[in-house]
Amino acid sequence: MEIVNLAAHFDGKHILLNEPYDLEPNAKLIVSVIQMDDDSEDESAGFALANLERAYGDEEPEYPLDLIKELNPAYEGR
């Protein structure tokens, strides 16, 4: 069994995925509702920052530029 987390939102009538994803008809889903208030927006920003710090932390490897298969010509960070 593979579990995939997908961001979605409710438009007042339907739950809509934020990004396209191929789902089979009758696919089993779990929906988690995140109630946001003024304070929880600050909490979610902190949560996102903590996950970014974990993803790019000191324990994560540095990947050399020669692993890039296709350069982004619009990137100005060089």
BAKOLDO-261155 format. One record per residue: residue number from 0; chain; x, y, z of N, C-alpha, C in turn. Coordinates in Angstrom, 1 decimal. Layout:
<rs>
+-----+----+--------+---------+--------+---------+----------+--------+--------+---------+--------+
|   i | ch | n_east | n_north |   n_up | ca_east | ca_north |  ca_up | c_east | c_north |   c_up |
+-----+----+--------+---------+--------+---------+----------+--------+--------+---------+--------+
| NUM |  A |      X |       Y |      Z |       X |        Y |      Z |      X |       Y |      Z |
...
+-----+----+--------+---------+--------+---------+----------+--------+--------+---------+--------+
</rs>
This chain:
<rs>
+-----+----+--------+---------+--------+---------+----------+--------+--------+---------+--------+
|   i | ch | n_east | n_north |   n_up | ca_east | ca_north |  ca_up | c_east | c_north |   c_up |
+-----+----+--------+---------+--------+---------+----------+--------+--------+---------+--------+
|   0 |  A |    0.9 |    -1.2 |    0.0 |     0.0 |      0.0 |    0.0 |    0.9 |     1.2 |    0.0 |
|   1 |  A |    0.6 |     2.2 |   -0.9 |     1.3 |      3.4 |   -1.0 |    0.4 |     4.5 |   -0.5 |
|   2 |  A |    0.9 |     5.4 |    0.4 |     0.1 |      6.6 |    0.8 |    0.8 |     7.8 |    0.2 |
|   3 |  A |    0.0 |     8.6 |   -0.4 |     0.5 |      9.9 |   -1.0 |   -0.3 |    11.0 |   -0.4 |
|   4 |  A |    0.4 |    12.1 |    0.1 |    -0.2 |     13.2 |    0.6 |   -0.4 |    14.3 |   -0.4 |
|   5 |  A |   -1.6 |    14.8 |   -0.6 |    -2.0 |     15.8 |   -1.6 |   -2.6 |    17.0 |   -1.0 |
|   6 |  A |   -2.2 |    18.2 |   -1.3 |    -2.8 |     19.4 |   -0.8 |   -4.1 |    19.6 |   -1.6 |
|   7 |  A |   -5.2 |    20.0 |   -0.9 |    -6.5 |     20.3 |   -1.5 |   -7.2 |    21.4 |   -0.7 |
|   8 |  A |   -8.3 |    21.8 |   -1.3 |    -9.1 |     22.8 |   -0.6 |  -10.6 |    22.5 |   -1.0 |
|   9 |  A |  -11.5 |    23.1 |   -0.2 |   -12.9 |     23.0 |   -0.3 |  -13.4 |    24.3 |   -0.9 |
|  10 |  A |  -14.1 |    24.2 |   -2.1 |   -14.6 |     25.5 |   -2.7 |  -16.0 |    25.8 |   -2.3 |
|  11 |  A |  -16.5 |    25.1 |   -1.3 |   -17.9 |     25.4 |   -0.9 |  -18.9 |    24.3 |   -1.3 |
|  12 |  A |  -18.5 |    23.5 |   -2.3 |   -19.3 |     22.4 |   -2.8 |  -18.5 |    21.1 |   -3.0 |
|  13 |  A |  -17.2 |    21.3 |   -3.4 |   -16.4 |     20.1 |   -3.7 |  -15.0 |    20.2 |   -3.1 |
|  14 |  A |  -14.4 |    19.1 |   -2.8 |   -13.0 |     19.0 |   -2.4 |  -12.2 |    19.0 |   -3.7 |
|  15 |  A |  -11.2 |    19.9 |   -3.9 |   -10.5 |     20.0 |   -5.1 |   -9.0 |    19.9 |   -4.8 |
|  16 |  A |   -8.3 |    19.1 |   -5.5 |    -6.8 |     18.9 |   -5.4 |   -6.2 |    20.2 |   -5.9 |
|  17 |  A |   -5.1 |    20.7 |   -5.2 |    -4.4 |     21.9 |   -5.6 |   -3.5 |    21.6 |   -6.8 |
|  18 |  A |   -3.1 |    20.4 |   -7.0 |    -2.2 |     20.0 |   -8.2 |   -2.9 |    18.8 |   -8.8 |
|  19 |  A |   -2.7 |    18.6 |  -10.1 |    -3.3 |     17.4 |  -10.8 |   -2.6 |    16.1 |  -10.3 |
|  20 |  A |   -3.4 |    15.1 |  -10.1 |    -3.0 |     13.8 |   -9.7 |   -3.9 |    12.7 |  -10.3 |
|  21 |  A |   -3.3 |    11.7 |  -10.9 |    -4.2 |     10.7 |  -11.5 |   -4.7 |     9.7 |  -10.4 |
|  22 |  A |   -6.0 |     9.7 |  -10.3 |    -6.7 |      8.8 |   -9.3 |   -7.5 |     7.8 |  -10.1 |
|  23 |  A |   -7.5 |     6.6 |   -9.7 |    -8.4 |      5.6 |  -10.3 |   -9.8 |     5.8 |   -9.8 |
|  24 |  A |  -10.8 |     5.5 |  -10.5 |   -12.2 |      5.6 |  -10.0 |  -12.4 |     4.7 |   -8.8 |
|  25 |  A |  -13.1 |     5.2 |   -7.8 |   -13.4 |      4.6 |   -6.5 |  -12.1 |     4.4 |   -5.7 |
|  26 |  A |  -11.1 |     5.2 |   -5.9 |    -9.9 |      5.1 |   -5.1 |  -10.2 |     5.5 |   -3.7 |
|  27 |  A |   -9.7 |     4.8 |   -2.7 |    -9.9 |      5.1 |   -1.3 |   -9.1 |     6.2 |   -0.9 |
|  28 |  A |   -9.7 |     7.2 |   -0.1 |    -9.1 |      8.4 |    0.3 |   -9.3 |     8.6 |    1.8 |
|  29 |  A |   -8.4 |     9.3 |    2.4 |    -8.5 |      9.8 |    3.8 |   -8.4 |    11.3 |    3.7 |
|  30 |  A |   -9.4 |    12.0 |    4.2 |    -9.4 |     13.5 |    4.2 |   -9.2 |    14.0 |    5.6 |
|  31 |  A |   -8.2 |    14.9 |    5.7 |    -8.0 |     15.6 |    7.0 |   -8.4 |    17.0 |    6.8 |
|  32 |  A |   -9.1 |    17.6 |    7.7 |    -9.6 |     19.0 |    7.7 |   -8.7 |    19.8 |    8.6 |
|  33 |  A |   -8.1 |    20.8 |    8.2 |    -7.3 |     21.7 |    9.0 |   -8.0 |    23.0 |    9.2 |
|  34 |  A |   -8.5 |    23.2 |   10.5 |    -9.2 |     24.4 |   10.8 |   -8.2 |    25.5 |   11.0 |
|  35 |  A |   -8.3 |    26.6 |   10.3 |    -7.3 |     27.7 |   10.4 |   -8.0 |    28.9 |   11.1 |
|  36 |  A |   -7.3 |    29.4 |   12.1 |    -7.7 |     30.7 |   12.7 |   -6.5 |    31.6 |   12.6 |
|  37 |  A |   -6.6 |    32.8 |   13.2 |    -5.5 |     33.7 |   13.1 |   -4.2 |    33.2 |   13.7 |
|  38 |  A |   -4.3 |    32.5 |   14.8 |    -3.1 |     32.0 |   15.5 |   -2.5 |    30.8 |   14.7 |
|  39 |  A |   -3.4 |    30.0 |   14.1 |    -2.9 |     28.8 |   13.4 |   -2.2 |    29.1 |   12.1 |
|  40 |  A |   -2.4 |    30.3 |   11.5 |    -1.6 |     30.6 |   10.4 |   -0.2 |    30.8 |   10.8 |
|  41 |  A |    0.0 |    31.4 |   12.0 |     1.4 |     31.6 |   12.5 |    2.0 |    30.2 |   12.8 |
|  42 |  A |    1.2 |    29.3 |   13.4 |     1.7 |     28.0 |   13.7 |    2.0 |    27.2 |   12.4 |
|  43 |  A |    1.2 |    27.3 |   11.4 |     1.5 |     26.6 |   10.2 |    2.8 |    27.2 |    9.5 |
|  44 |  A |    3.0 |    28.5 |    9.6 |     4.2 |     29.0 |    9.0 |    5.4 |    28.5 |    9.8 |
|  45 |  A |    5.3 |    28.4 |   11.1 |     6.4 |     27.8 |   11.9 |    6.6 |    26.4 |   11.6 |
|  46 |  A |    5.5 |    25.6 |   11.4 |     5.6 |     24.2 |   11.0 |    6.3 |    24.1 |    9.7 |
|  47 |  A |    6.0 |    24.9 |    8.7 |     6.6 |     24.8 |    7.4 |    8.1 |    25.2 |    7.5 |
|  48 |  A |    8.4 |    26.2 |    8.3 |     9.8 |     26.6 |    8.5 |   10.6 |    25.4 |    9.1 |
|  49 |  A |   10.0 |    24.8 |   10.1 |    10.7 |     23.7 |   10.8 |   11.0 |    22.6 |    9.8 |
|  50 |  A |   10.0 |    22.3 |    9.0 |    10.2 |     21.2 |    8.0 |   11.3 |    21.6 |    6.9 |
|  51 |  A |   11.3 |    22.8 |    6.5 |    12.3 |     23.3 |    5.6 |   13.7 |    23.2 |    6.3 |
|  52 |  A |   13.8 |    23.5 |    7.5 |    15.1 |     23.4 |    8.2 |   15.5 |    22.0 |    8.3 |
|  53 |  A |   14.5 |    21.1 |    8.5 |    14.9 |     19.7 |    8.6 |   15.3 |    19.1 |    7.2 |
|  54 |  A |   14.6 |    19.6 |    6.2 |    15.0 |     19.1 |    4.8 |   16.3 |    19.6 |    4.4 |
|  55 |  A |   16.7 |    20.8 |    4.8 |    18.0 |     21.4 |    4.4 |   19.0 |    21.5 |    5.5 |
|  56 |  A |   18.8 |    20.7 |    6.5 |    19.6 |     20.7 |    7.7 |   21.1 |    20.2 |    7.5 |
|  57 |  A |   21.8 |    20.3 |    8.5 |    23.3 |     19.9 |    8.5 |   23.5 |    18.5 |    8.1 |
|  58 |  A |   22.5 |    17.6 |    8.5 |    22.6 |     16.2 |    8.2 |   22.3 |    15.8 |    6.8 |
|  59 |  A |   21.7 |    16.7 |    6.0 |    21.4 |     16.4 |    4.6 |   22.6 |    16.6 |    3.7 |
|  60 |  A |   22.8 |    15.7 |    2.7 |    23.9 |     15.9 |    1.8 |   23.8 |    17.1 |    0.9 |
|  61 |  A |   24.9 |    17.6 |    0.5 |    25.0 |     18.6 |   -0.5 |   25.2 |    17.9 |   -1.9 |
|  62 |  A |   24.4 |    18.2 |   -2.8 |    24.4 |     17.6 |   -4.1 |   25.2 |    18.5 |   -5.1 |
|  63 |  A |   26.2 |    17.9 |   -5.8 |    27.0 |     18.7 |   -6.7 |   26.2 |    19.1 |   -7.9 |
|  64 |  A |   26.6 |    20.3 |   -8.5 |    25.8 |     20.8 |   -9.7 |   25.9 |    19.9 |  -10.9 |
|  65 |  A |   26.9 |    19.0 |  -10.9 |    27.0 |     18.1 |  -12.1 |   25.9 |    17.0 |  -12.1 |
|  66 |  A |   25.1 |    16.9 |  -11.0 |    24.0 |     16.0 |  -11.0 |   22.8 |    16.6 |  -11.7 |
|  67 |  A |   22.8 |    17.9 |  -11.9 |    21.6 |     18.5 |  -12.6 |   21.6 |    18.1 |  -14.0 |
|  68 |  A |   20.5 |    17.6 |  -14.5 |    20.4 |     17.1 |  -15.8 |   20.0 |    18.2 |  -16.8 |
|  69 |  A |   19.2 |    19.2 |  -16.3 |    18.8 |     20.2 |  -17.2 |   18.9 |    21.6 |  -16.4 |
|  70 |  A |   19.7 |    22.5 |  -16.9 |    19.9 |     23.7 |  -16.2 |   18.7 |    24.7 |  -16.4 |
|  71 |  A |   18.3 |    25.5 |  -15.4 |    17.3 |     26.4 |  -15.6 |   17.9 |    27.7 |  -16.1 |
|  72 |  A |   17.6 |    28.1 |  -17.4 |    18.2 |     29.3 |  -17.9 |   17.8 |    30.6 |  -17.2 |
|  73 |  A |   16.7 |    30.6 |  -16.5 |    16.3 |     31.8 |  -15.8 |   16.9 |    31.9 |  -14.4 |
|  74 |  A |   17.6 |    30.9 |  -14.0 |    18.2 |     31.0 |  -12.6 |   19.3 |    32.0 |  -12.6 |
|  75 |  A |   19.2 |    33.0 |  -11.7 |    20.2 |     34.0 |  -11.6 |   21.2 |    33.9 |  -10.4 |
|  76 |  A |   21.2 |    32.7 |   -9.8 |    22.0 |     32.6 |   -8.5 |   23.4 |    32.2 |   -8.7 |
|  77 |  A |   23.9 |    32.2 |  -10.0 |    25.3 |     31.9 |  -10.2 |   26.2 |    33.0 |  -10.1 |
+-----+----+--------+---------+--------+---------+----------+--------+--------+---------+--------+
</rs>
